Amino acid sequence: MALGNGLPVSETLGVFVGVAGYDWLTEGQAEPLKAIAAAITAGVIIAAARHYLKHRTKH
């Protein structure tokens, strides 16, 4: 298995852009640390869910 096969890169980037864009539109400035935290959290949740579902379907 290659290193990047299980990493949800596109979903994580989508969450980052979405949160930063929403902050920018509502508050007039983007908060990159808040967007990074939300993106990493979403990426971890997506990776964990994929891992769980992958192992669940094998049994």
PDB file of N, CA, C, O and CB in Angstrom:
ATOM      1  N   MET A   1       0.850  -1.174   0.000  1.00  0.00           N
ATOM      2  CA  MET A   1       0.000   0.000   0.000  1.00  0.00           C
ATOM      3  C   MET A   1       0.897   1.239   0.000  1.00  0.00           C
ATOM      4  O   MET A   1       1.857   1.322   0.765  1.00  0.00           O
ATOM      5  CB  MET A   1      -0.968  -0.003   1.227  1.00  0.00           C
ATOM      6  N   ALA A   2       0.582   2.162  -0.836  1.00  0.00           N
ATOM      7  CA  ALA A   2       1.334   3.416  -0.890  1.00  0.00           C
ATOM      8  C   ALA A   2       0.959   4.309   0.287  1.00  0.00           C
ATOM      9  O   ALA A   2      -0.068   4.111   0.935  1.00  0.00           O
ATOM     10  CB  ALA A   2       1.076   4.149  -2.222  1.00  0.00           C
ATOM     11  N   LEU A   3       1.794   5.274   0.542  1.00  0.00           N
ATOM     12  CA  LEU A   3       1.598   6.150   1.698  1.00  0.00           C
ATOM     13  C   LEU A   3       0.295   6.932   1.632  1.00  0.00           C
ATOM     14  O   LEU A   3      -0.392   7.054   2.646  1.00  0.00           O
ATOM     15  CB  LEU A   3       2.751   7.111   1.815  1.00  0.00           C
ATOM     16  N   GLY A   4      -0.060   7.456   0.487  1.00  0.00           N
ATOM     17  CA  GLY A   4      -1.215   8.344   0.383  1.00  0.00           C
ATOM     18  C   GLY A   4      -2.534   7.672   0.077  1.00  0.00           C
ATOM     19  O   GLY A   4      -3.529   8.364  -0.137  1.00  0.00           O
ATOM     20  N   ASN A   5      -2.585   6.348   0.046  1.00  0.00           N
ATOM     21  CA  ASN A   5      -3.832   5.675  -0.319  1.00  0.00           C
ATOM     22  C   ASN A   5      -4.963   5.915   0.661  1.00  0.00           C
ATOM     23  O   ASN A   5      -6.106   6.077   0.235  1.00  0.00           O
ATOM     24  CB  ASN A   5      -3.595   4.210  -0.438  1.00  0.00           C
ATOM     25  N   GLY A   6      -4.692   5.946   1.946  1.00  0.00           N
ATOM     26  CA  GLY A   6      -5.760   6.072   2.926  1.00  0.00           C
ATOM     27  C   GLY A   6      -5.989   7.479   3.440  1.00  0.00           C
ATOM     28  O   GLY A   6      -6.886   7.701   4.253  1.00  0.00           O
ATOM     29  N   LEU A   7      -5.198   8.428   2.983  1.00  0.00           N
ATOM     30  CA  LEU A   7      -5.323   9.789   3.487  1.00  0.00           C
ATOM     31  C   LEU A   7      -6.375  10.567   2.688  1.00  0.00           C
ATOM     32  O   LEU A   7      -6.297  10.620   1.461  1.00  0.00           O
ATOM     33  CB  LEU A   7      -3.964  10.508   3.427  1.00  0.00           C
ATOM     34  N   PRO A   8      -7.343  11.162   3.360  1.00  0.00           N
ATOM     35  CA  PRO A   8      -8.392  11.922   2.664  1.00  0.00           C
ATOM     36  C   PRO A   8      -7.944  13.352   2.355  1.00  0.00           C
ATOM     37  O   PRO A   8      -8.439  14.308   2.951  1.00  0.00           O
ATOM     38  CB  PRO A   8      -9.673  11.952   3.508  1.00  0.00           C
ATOM     39  N   VAL A   9      -7.011  13.485   1.429  1.00  0.00           N
ATOM     40  CA  VAL A   9      -6.414  14.795   1.143  1.00  0.00           C
ATOM     41  C   VAL A   9      -7.434  15.758   0.543  1.00  0.00           C
ATOM     42  O   VAL A   9      -7.539  16.904   0.983  1.00  0.00           O
ATOM     43  CB  VAL A   9      -5.226  14.640   0.190  1.00  0.00           C
ATOM     44  N   SER A  10      -8.178  15.305  -0.447  1.00  0.00           N
ATOM     45  CA  SER A  10      -9.114  16.232  -1.105  1.00  0.00           C
ATOM     46  C   SER A  10     -10.228  16.669  -0.157  1.00  0.00           C
ATOM     47  O   SER A  10     -10.657  17.822  -0.197  1.00  0.00           O
ATOM     48  CB  SER A  10      -9.724  15.578  -2.355  1.00  0.00           C
ATOM     49  N   GLU A  11     -10.698  15.760   0.695  1.00  0.00           N
ATOM     50  CA  GLU A  11     -11.734  16.130   1.657  1.00  0.00           C
ATOM     51  C   GLU A  11     -11.197  17.114   2.688  1.00  0.00           C
ATOM     52  O   GLU A  11     -11.884  18.061   3.069  1.00  0.00           O
ATOM     53  CB  GLU A  11     -12.283  14.886   2.356  1.00  0.00           C
ATOM     54  N   THR A  12      -9.966  16.884   3.137  1.00  0.00           N
ATOM     55  CA  THR A  12      -9.347  17.767   4.122  1.00  0.00           C
ATOM     56  C   THR A  12      -9.145  19.164   3.538  1.00  0.00           C
ATOM     57  O   THR A  12      -9.419  20.164   4.201  1.00  0.00           O
ATOM     58  CB  THR A  12      -8.003  17.187   4.597  1.00  0.00           C
ATOM     59  N   LEU A  13      -8.669  19.228   2.307  1.00  0.00           N
ATOM     60  CA  LEU A  13      -8.496  20.537   1.664  1.00  0.00           C
ATOM     61  C   LEU A  13      -9.841  21.228   1.444  1.00  0.00           C
ATOM     62  O   LEU A  13      -9.946  22.448   1.577  1.00  0.00           O
ATOM     63  CB  LEU A  13      -7.763  20.379   0.323  1.00  0.00           C
ATOM     64  N   GLY A  14     -10.855  20.454   1.112  1.00  0.00           N
ATOM     65  CA  GLY A  14     -12.192  21.023   0.929  1.00  0.00           C
ATOM     66  C   GLY A  14     -12.735  21.634   2.207  1.00  0.00           C
ATOM     67  O   GLY A  14     -13.338  22.706   2.181  1.00  0.00           O
ATOM     68  N   VAL A  15     -12.522  20.956   3.321  1.00  0.00           N
ATOM     69  CA  VAL A  15     -12.976  21.498   4.610  1.00  0.00           C
ATOM     70  C   VAL A  15     -12.194  22.765   4.946  1.00  0.00           C
ATOM     71  O   VAL A  15     -12.771  23.744   5.419  1.00  0.00           O
ATOM     72  CB  VAL A  15     -12.811  20.444   5.743  1.00  0.00           C
ATOM     73  N   PHE A  16     -10.879  22.751   4.703  1.00  0.00           N
ATOM     74  CA  PHE A  16     -10.062  23.933   4.977  1.00  0.00           C
ATOM     75  C   PHE A  16     -10.550  25.140   4.171  1.00  0.00           C
ATOM     76  O   PHE A  16     -10.751  26.224   4.719  1.00  0.00           O
ATOM     77  CB  PHE A  16      -8.587  23.646   4.658  1.00  0.00           C
ATOM     78  N   VAL A  17     -10.737  24.940   2.873  1.00  0.00           N
ATOM     79  CA  VAL A  17     -11.180  26.042   2.011  1.00  0.00           C
ATOM     80  C   VAL A  17     -12.578  26.504   2.407  1.00  0.00           C
ATOM     81  O   VAL A  17     -12.865  27.701   2.404  1.00  0.00           O
ATOM     82  CB  VAL A  17     -11.163  25.613   0.529  1.00  0.00           C
ATOM     83  N   GLY A  18     -13.437  25.564   2.746  1.00  0.00           N
ATOM     84  CA  GLY A  18     -14.799  25.917   3.144  1.00  0.00           C
ATOM     85  C   GLY A  18     -14.852  26.733   4.418  1.00  0.00           C
ATOM     86  O   GLY A  18     -15.556  27.741   4.488  1.00  0.00           O
ATOM     87  N   VAL A  19     -14.106  26.299   5.433  1.00  0.00           N
ATOM     88  CA  VAL A  19     -14.108  27.027   6.707  1.00  0.00           C
ATOM     89  C   VAL A  19     -13.450  28.396   6.550  1.00  0.00           C
ATOM     90  O   VAL A  19     -13.963  29.397   7.050  1.00  0.00           O
ATOM     91  CB  VAL A  19     -13.382  26.211   7.796  1.00  0.00           C
ATOM     92  N   ALA A  20     -12.316  28.437   5.855  1.00  0.00           N
ATOM     93  CA  ALA A  20     -11.631  29.721   5.651  1.00  0.00           C
ATOM     94  C   ALA A  20     -12.498  30.666   4.823  1.00  0.00           C
ATOM     95  O   ALA A  20     -12.568  31.858   5.119  1.00  0.00           O
ATOM     96  CB  ALA A  20     -10.267  29.506   4.958  1.00  0.00           C
ATOM     97  N   GLY A  21     -13.152  30.148   3.795  1.00  0.00           N
ATOM     98  CA  GLY A  21     -14.017  30.982   2.960  1.00  0.00           C
ATOM     99  C   GLY A  21     -15.224  31.491   3.718  1.00  0.00           C
ATOM    100  O   GLY A  21     -15.618  32.647   3.560  1.00  0.00           O
ATOM    101  N   TYR A  22     -15.817  30.633   4.543  1.00  0.00           N
ATOM    102  CA  TYR A  22     -16.968  31.056   5.340  1.00  0.00           C
ATOM    103  C   TYR A  22     -16.567  32.158   6.321  1.00  0.00           C
ATOM    104  O   TYR A  22     -17.280  33.150   6.471  1.00  0.00           O
ATOM    105  CB  TYR A  22     -17.569  29.855   6.100  1.00  0.00           C
ATOM    106  N   ASP A  23     -15.423  31.982   6.988  1.00  0.00           N
ATOM    107  CA  ASP A  23     -14.941  33.030   7.895  1.00  0.00           C
ATOM    108  C   ASP A  23     -14.701  34.341   7.152  1.00  0.00           C
ATOM    109  O   ASP A  23     -15.049  35.419   7.635  1.00  0.00           O
ATOM    110  CB  ASP A  23     -13.650  32.580   8.591  1.00  0.00           C
ATOM    111  N   TRP A  24     -14.109  34.232   5.989  1.00  0.00           N
ATOM    112  CA  TRP A  24     -13.792  35.424   5.226  1.00  0.00           C
ATOM    113  C   TRP A  24     -15.064  36.154   4.792  1.00  0.00           C
ATOM    114  O   TRP A  24     -15.125  37.383   4.833  1.00  0.00           O
ATOM    115  CB  TRP A  24     -12.947  35.061   4.009  1.00  0.00           C
ATOM    116  N   LEU A  25     -16.068  35.397   4.380  1.00  0.00           N
ATOM    117  CA  LEU A  25     -17.314  36.029   3.943  1.00  0.00           C
ATOM    118  C   LEU A  25     -18.113  36.616   5.100  1.00  0.00           C
ATOM    119  O   LEU A  25     -18.714  37.680   4.952  1.00  0.00           O
ATOM    120  CB  LEU A  25     -18.166  35.027   3.201  1.00  0.00           C
ATOM    121  N   THR A  26     -18.131  35.937   6.260  1.00  0.00           N
ATOM    122  CA  THR A  26     -18.960  36.408   7.367  1.00  0.00           C
ATOM    123  C   THR A  26     -18.260  37.450   8.230  1.00  0.00           C
ATOM    124  O   THR A  26     -18.895  38.394   8.702  1.00  0.00           O
ATOM    125  CB  THR A  26     -19.372  35.243   8.224  1.00  0.00           C
ATOM    126  N   GLU A  27     -16.954  37.284   8.440  1.00  0.00           N
ATOM    127  CA  GLU A  27     -16.237  38.180   9.343  1.00  0.00           C
ATOM    128  C   GLU A  27     -15.313  39.152   8.638  1.00  0.00           C
ATOM    129  O   GLU A  27     -14.799  40.077   9.267  1.00  0.00           O
ATOM    130  CB  GLU A  27     -15.449  37.383  10.312  1.00  0.00           C
ATOM    131  N   GLY A  28     -15.094  38.965   7.359  1.00  0.00           N
ATOM    132  CA  GLY A  28     -14.216  39.854   6.620  1.00  0.00           C
ATOM    133  C   GLY A  28     -12.757  39.469   6.673  1.00  0.00           C
ATOM    134  O   GLY A  28     -11.927  40.121   6.039  1.00  0.00           O
ATOM    135  N   GLN A  29     -12.423  38.434   7.409  1.00  0.00           N
ATOM    136  CA  GLN A  29     -11.045  37.935   7.466  1.00  0.00           C
ATOM    137  C   GLN A  29     -11.074  36.442   7.767  1.00  0.00           C
ATOM    138  O   GLN A  29     -11.933  35.954   8.502  1.00  0.00           O
ATOM    139  CB  GLN A  29     -10.208  38.702   8.545  1.00  0.00           C
ATOM    140  N   ALA A  30     -10.129  35.739   7.189  1.00  0.00           N
ATOM    141  CA  ALA A  30     -10.053  34.290   7.405  1.00  0.00           C
ATOM    142  C   ALA A  30      -9.160  34.007   8.612  1.00  0.00           C
ATOM    143  O   ALA A  30      -8.167  34.696   8.848  1.00  0.00           O
ATOM    144  CB  ALA A  30      -9.509  33.561   6.134  1.00  0.00           C
ATOM    145  N   GLU A  31      -9.534  32.985   9.361  1.00  0.00           N
ATOM    146  CA  GLU A  31      -8.720  32.536  10.484  1.00  0.00           C
ATOM    147  C   GLU A  31      -8.112  31.192  10.104  1.00  0.00           C
ATOM    148  O   GLU A  31      -8.770  30.159  10.234  1.00  0.00           O
ATOM    149  CB  GLU A  31      -9.564  32.429  11.807  1.00  0.00           C
ATOM    150  N   PRO A  32      -6.857  31.191   9.633  1.00  0.00           N
ATOM    151  CA  PRO A  32      -6.271  29.954   9.125  1.00  0.00           C
ATOM    152  C   PRO A  32      -6.079  28.876  10.200  1.00  0.00           C
ATOM    153  O   PRO A  32      -6.187  27.688   9.897  1.00  0.00           O
ATOM    154  CB  PRO A  32      -4.949  30.258   8.485  1.00  0.00           C
ATOM    155  N   LEU A  33      -5.802  29.261  11.427  1.00  0.00           N
ATOM    156  CA  LEU A  33      -5.616  28.252  12.470  1.00  0.00           C
ATOM    157  C   LEU A  33      -6.916  27.514  12.765  1.00  0.00           C
ATOM    158  O   LEU A  33      -6.916  26.300  12.969  1.00  0.00           O
ATOM    159  CB  LEU A  33      -5.081  28.900  13.748  1.00  0.00           C
ATOM    160  N   LYS A  34      -8.010  28.242  12.786  1.00  0.00           N
ATOM    161  CA  LYS A  34      -9.312  27.608  12.989  1.00  0.00           C
ATOM    162  C   LYS A  34      -9.655  26.696  11.820  1.00  0.00           C
ATOM    163  O   LYS A  34     -10.195  25.608  12.021  1.00  0.00           O
ATOM    164  CB  LYS A  34     -10.404  28.669  13.172  1.00  0.00           C
ATOM    165  N   ALA A  35      -9.350  27.127  10.611  1.00  0.00           N
ATOM    166  CA  ALA A  35      -9.622  26.317   9.430  1.00  0.00           C
ATOM    167  C   ALA A  35      -8.748  25.073   9.393  1.00  0.00           C
ATOM    168  O   ALA A  35      -9.218  24.000   9.017  1.00  0.00           O
ATOM    169  CB  ALA A  35      -9.410  27.137   8.170  1.00  0.00           C
ATOM    170  N   ILE A  36      -7.492  25.202   9.776  1.00  0.00           N
ATOM    171  CA  ILE A  36      -6.594  24.048   9.824  1.00  0.00           C
ATOM    172  C   ILE A  36      -7.058  23.048  10.869  1.00  0.00           C
ATOM    173  O   ILE A  36      -7.046  21.843  10.619  1.00  0.00           O
ATOM    174  CB  ILE A  36      -5.160  24.493  10.122  1.00  0.00           C
ATOM    175  N   ALA A  37      -7.464  23.526  12.025  1.00  0.00           N
ATOM    176  CA  ALA A  37      -7.939  22.630  13.081  1.00  0.00           C
ATOM    177  C   ALA A  37      -9.181  21.871  12.630  1.00  0.00           C
ATOM    178  O   ALA A  37      -9.289  20.669  12.870  1.00  0.00           O
ATOM    179  CB  ALA A  37      -8.240  23.420  14.363  1.00  0.00           C
ATOM    180  N   ALA A  38     -10.110  22.550  11.987  1.00  0.00           N
ATOM    181  CA  ALA A  38     -11.322  21.890  11.499  1.00  0.00           C
ATOM    182  C   ALA A  38     -10.991  20.888  10.401  1.00  0.00           C
ATOM    183  O   ALA A  38     -11.572  19.804  10.357  1.00  0.00           O
ATOM    184  CB  ALA A  38     -12.328  22.927  10.981  1.00  0.00           C
ATOM    185  N   ALA A  39     -10.065  21.237   9.515  1.00  0.00           N
ATOM    186  CA  ALA A  39      -9.699  20.353   8.420  1.00  0.00           C
ATOM    187  C   ALA A  39      -8.999  19.097   8.929  1.00  0.00           C
ATOM    188  O   ALA A  39      -9.288  17.998   8.457  1.00  0.00           O
ATOM    189  CB  ALA A  39      -8.805  21.085   7.429  1.00  0.00           C
ATOM    190  N   ILE A  40      -8.094  19.243   9.874  1.00  0.00           N
ATOM    191  CA  ILE A  40      -7.397  18.080  10.425  1.00  0.00           C
ATOM    192  C   ILE A  40      -8.375  17.178  11.168  1.00  0.00           C
ATOM    193  O   ILE A  40      -8.309  15.954  11.051  1.00  0.00           O
ATOM    194  CB  ILE A  40      -6.258  18.524  11.367  1.00  0.00           C
ATOM    195  N   THR A  41      -9.272  17.775  11.921  1.00  0.00           N
ATOM    196  CA  THR A  41     -10.277  16.986  12.632  1.00  0.00           C
ATOM    197  C   THR A  41     -11.150  16.209  11.660  1.00  0.00           C
ATOM    198  O   THR A  41     -11.402  15.021  11.863  1.00  0.00           O
ATOM    199  CB  THR A  41     -11.146  17.888  13.509  1.00  0.00           C
ATOM    200  N   ALA A  42     -11.606  16.863  10.620  1.00  0.00           N
ATOM    201  CA  ALA A  42     -12.433  16.188   9.617  1.00  0.00           C
ATOM    202  C   ALA A  42     -11.649  15.085   8.913  1.00  0.00           C
ATOM    203  O   ALA A  42     -12.188  14.006   8.663  1.00  0.00           O
ATOM    204  CB  ALA A  42     -12.957  17.198   8.588  1.00  0.00           C
ATOM    205  N   GLY A  43     -10.396  15.342   8.596  1.00  0.00           N
ATOM    206  CA  GLY A  43      -9.559  14.334   7.943  1.00  0.00           C
ATOM    207  C   GLY A  43      -9.361  13.101   8.803  1.00  0.00           C
ATOM    208  O   GLY A  43      -9.407  11.976   8.306  1.00  0.00           O
ATOM    209  N   VAL A  44      -9.142  13.310  10.088  1.00  0.00           N
ATOM    210  CA  VAL A  44      -8.972  12.175  11.010  1.00  0.00           C
ATOM    211  C   VAL A  44     -10.264  11.378  11.130  1.00  0.00           C
ATOM    212  O   VAL A  44     -10.234  10.148  11.143  1.00  0.00           O
ATOM    213  CB  VAL A  44      -8.528  12.668  12.402  1.00  0.00           C
ATOM    214  N   ILE A  45     -11.388  12.063  11.216  1.00  0.00           N
ATOM    215  CA  ILE A  45     -12.679  11.370  11.313  1.00  0.00           C
ATOM    216  C   ILE A  45     -12.964  10.576  10.045  1.00  0.00           C
ATOM    217  O   ILE A  45     -13.426   9.438  10.122  1.00  0.00           O
ATOM    218  CB  ILE A  45     -13.815  12.376  11.572  1.00  0.00           C
ATOM    219  N   ILE A  46     -12.697  11.154   8.888  1.00  0.00           N
ATOM    220  CA  ILE A  46     -12.932  10.452   7.629  1.00  0.00           C
ATOM    221  C   ILE A  46     -12.015   9.244   7.506  1.00  0.00           C
ATOM    222  O   ILE A  46     -12.460   8.170   7.103  1.00  0.00           O
ATOM    223  CB  ILE A  46     -12.726  11.396   6.438  1.00  0.00           C
ATOM    224  N   ALA A  47     -10.732   9.405   7.851  1.00  0.00           N
ATOM    225  CA  ALA A  47      -9.790   8.279   7.771  1.00  0.00           C
ATOM    226  C   ALA A  47     -10.189   7.165   8.735  1.00  0.00           C
ATOM    227  O   ALA A  47     -10.112   5.988   8.385  1.00  0.00           O
ATOM    228  CB  ALA A  47      -8.356   8.751   8.078  1.00  0.00           C
ATOM    229  N   ALA A  48     -10.610   7.523   9.929  1.00  0.00           N
ATOM    230  CA  ALA A  48     -11.024   6.509  10.904  1.00  0.00           C
ATOM    231  C   ALA A  48     -12.277   5.782  10.430  1.00  0.00           C
ATOM    232  O   ALA A  48     -12.381   4.564  10.582  1.00  0.00           O
ATOM    233  CB  ALA A  48     -11.275   7.153  12.279  1.00  0.00           C
ATOM    234  N   ALA A  49     -13.225   6.511   9.861  1.00  0.00           N
ATOM    235  CA  ALA A  49     -14.448   5.887   9.368  1.00  0.00           C
ATOM    236  C   ALA A  49     -14.140   4.942   8.208  1.00  0.00           C
ATOM    237  O   ALA A  49     -14.700   3.848   8.140  1.00  0.00           O
ATOM    238  CB  ALA A  49     -15.459   6.957   8.929  1.00  0.00           C
ATOM    239  N   ARG A  50     -13.264   5.347   7.304  1.00  0.00           N
ATOM    240  CA  ARG A  50     -12.885   4.472   6.192  1.00  0.00           C
ATOM    241  C   ARG A  50     -12.182   3.217   6.697  1.00  0.00           C
ATOM    242  O   ARG A  50     -12.443   2.117   6.210  1.00  0.00           O
ATOM    243  CB  ARG A  50     -11.979   5.221   5.206  1.00  0.00           C
ATOM    244  N   HIS A  51     -11.302   3.379   7.660  1.00  0.00           N
ATOM    245  CA  HIS A  51     -10.588   2.234   8.236  1.00  0.00           C
ATOM    246  C   HIS A  51     -11.560   1.273   8.904  1.00  0.00           C
ATOM    247  O   HIS A  51     -11.464   0.059   8.719  1.00  0.00           O
ATOM    248  CB  HIS A  51      -9.535   2.707   9.249  1.00  0.00           C
ATOM    249  N   TYR A  52     -12.491   1.809   9.677  1.00  0.00           N
ATOM    250  CA  TYR A  52     -13.484   0.987  10.366  1.00  0.00           C
ATOM    251  C   TYR A  52     -14.371   0.248   9.368  1.00  0.00           C
ATOM    252  O   TYR A  52     -14.604  -0.952   9.512  1.00  0.00           O
ATOM    253  CB  TYR A  52     -14.344   1.854  11.294  1.00  0.00           C
ATOM    254  N   LEU A  53     -14.863   0.958   8.361  1.00  0.00           N
ATOM    255  CA  LEU A  53     -15.749   0.336   7.378  1.00  0.00           C
ATOM    256  C   LEU A  53     -15.019  -0.698   6.534  1.00  0.00           C
ATOM    257  O   LEU A  53     -15.607  -1.704   6.138  1.00  0.00           O
ATOM    258  CB  LEU A  53     -16.360   1.396   6.476  1.00  0.00           C
ATOM    259  N   LYS A  54     -13.735  -0.457   6.256  1.00  0.00           N
ATOM    260  CA  LYS A  54     -12.951  -1.412   5.483  1.00  0.00           C
ATOM    261  C   LYS A  54     -12.803  -2.726   6.244  1.00  0.00           C
ATOM    262  O   LYS A  54     -12.957  -3.803   5.667  1.00  0.00           O
ATOM    263  CB  LYS A  54     -11.570  -0.829   5.151  1.00  0.00           C
ATOM    264  N   HIS A  55     -12.508  -2.638   7.522  1.00  0.00           N
ATOM    265  CA  HIS A  55     -12.336  -3.846   8.325  1.00  0.00           C
ATOM    266  C   HIS A  55     -13.676  -4.507   8.665  1.00  0.00           C
ATOM    267  O   HIS A  55     -13.735  -5.720   8.864  1.00  0.00           O
ATOM    268  CB  HIS A  55     -11.583  -3.514   9.608  1.00  0.00           C
ATOM    269  N   ARG A  56     -14.717  -3.738   8.728  1.00  0.00           N
ATOM    270  CA  ARG A  56     -16.038  -4.267   9.050  1.00  0.00           C
ATOM    271  C   ARG A  56     -16.585  -5.105   7.893  1.00  0.00           C
ATOM    272  O   ARG A  56     -17.241  -6.122   8.119  1.00  0.00           O
ATOM    273  CB  ARG A  56     -17.006  -3.122   9.382  1.00  0.00           C
ATOM    274  N   THR A  57     -16.316  -4.681   6.650  1.00  0.00           N
ATOM    275  CA  THR A  57     -16.834  -5.410   5.501  1.00  0.00           C
ATOM    276  C   THR A  57     -16.063  -6.689   5.231  1.00  0.00           C
ATOM    277  O   THR A  57     -16.595  -7.593   4.586  1.00  0.00           O
ATOM    278  CB  THR A  57     -16.804  -4.534   4.280  1.00  0.00           C
ATOM    279  N   LYS A  58     -14.819  -6.796   5.705  1.00  0.00           N
ATOM    280  CA  LYS A  58     -14.023  -7.996   5.500  1.00  0.00           C
ATOM    281  C   LYS A  58     -14.513  -9.162   6.366  1.00  0.00           C
ATOM    282  O   LYS A  58     -14.317 -10.322   6.003  1.00  0.00           O
ATOM    283  CB  LYS A  58     -12.561  -7.705   5.798  1.00  0.00           C
ATOM    284  N   HIS A  59     -15.131  -8.873   7.481  1.00  0.00           N
ATOM    285  CA  HIS A  59     -15.550  -9.945   8.384  1.00  0.00           C
ATOM    286  C   HIS A  59     -16.951 -10.333   8.165  1.00  0.00           C
ATOM    287  O   HIS A  59     -17.459 -11.224   8.846  1.00  0.00           O
ATOM    288  CB  HIS A  59     -15.371  -9.554   9.796  1.00  0.00           C
TER     289      HIS A  59
END
